[in-house]
Amino acid sequence: MGGGTPAYGTSKAALNALTVMLAAELRRDRVLVNAVCPGWVATDMGGPGGRPVAEGAASVVWGVTLPDDGPTGGFFRDGRRVPW
């Protein structure tokens, strides 16, 4: 939540808040809800210099293949919780 573009930071904070809210709402139904950041990925949109697409995709694959007792309500990159 440092400097930079306010709209970007605000949208990310809103996404993380929605993640926490949905996780709480769906916990009783045993539905896991997490936000996953692939990091800066070298794509047409991300531009050169980012990490390989496979590394960014691995974060997403980790999130969608969590076991039933996996974490919920968090923000993750590379399988590790990221503070926000």
C-alpha atoms as one frame of an Amber mdcrd trajectory, in Angstrom:
protein
   0.000   0.000   0.000   2.862   2.316  -0.838   2.980   4.923  -3.557   2.069
   4.388  -7.169  -1.287   4.507  -8.838  -4.143   4.743  -6.306  -6.645   2.932
  -8.552  -4.390  -0.130  -8.822  -3.750  -0.354  -5.077  -7.409   0.221  -4.253
  -8.557  -2.501  -6.654  -6.077  -4.984  -5.162  -7.189  -4.147  -1.610 -10.814
  -4.647  -2.673  -9.972  -8.016  -4.241  -8.203  -9.172  -1.078 -11.106  -8.000
   1.097 -13.576  -9.854  -1.127 -11.400 -12.967  -0.871 -11.543 -12.842   2.943
 -15.309 -12.213   2.922 -16.066 -15.063   0.501 -13.790 -17.438   2.396 -15.699
 -16.704   5.614 -19.056 -17.070   3.863 -18.185 -20.379   2.183 -16.135 -21.987
   4.962 -19.155 -23.930   6.279 -19.625 -25.420   2.799 -15.935 -26.430   2.785
 -15.157 -24.206  -0.213 -11.662 -22.709  -0.208 -11.321 -19.149  -1.497  -7.889
 -17.613  -2.062  -6.310 -14.945  -4.227  -3.191 -15.985  -6.137  -0.609 -13.656
  -7.646   1.403 -15.067 -10.553   3.964 -12.285 -10.143   5.371 -10.220 -12.984
   5.203 -12.568 -15.962   6.884 -12.035 -19.335   3.788 -11.854 -21.552   2.576
  -9.449 -24.214   0.846  -7.493 -21.442   3.605  -7.843 -18.817   6.443  -7.076
 -21.202   9.950  -8.465 -21.252  11.961  -9.084 -18.099   9.305 -10.882 -16.082
   9.411 -14.450 -14.905   8.626 -17.264 -17.351   4.942 -17.983 -17.954   5.305
 -21.503 -16.522   6.461 -20.092 -13.167   3.512 -17.705 -12.975   1.119 -20.462
 -13.981   2.533 -22.756 -11.296   1.183 -20.367  -8.619  -2.297 -20.612 -10.083
  -2.111 -24.408 -10.432  -1.044 -24.613  -6.778  -4.146 -22.629  -5.801  -6.626
 -24.730  -7.722  -5.202 -28.058  -6.571  -5.218 -27.416  -2.826  -6.375 -30.296
  -0.631  -9.692 -29.975   1.190  -7.889 -28.924   4.371  -5.819 -26.269   2.562
  -5.679 -22.593   3.459  -8.552 -20.253   2.775  -8.956 -16.476   2.841  -5.367
 -15.713   1.926  -3.273 -14.040  -0.736  -0.524 -16.274  -2.119   2.395 -16.329
  -4.534   4.416 -19.475  -5.218   2.462 -21.323  -2.532   3.469 -18.843   0.183
   1.186 -16.379   1.940   1.848 -12.774   0.934   0.994 -10.044   3.460  -1.161
  -7.232   2.195
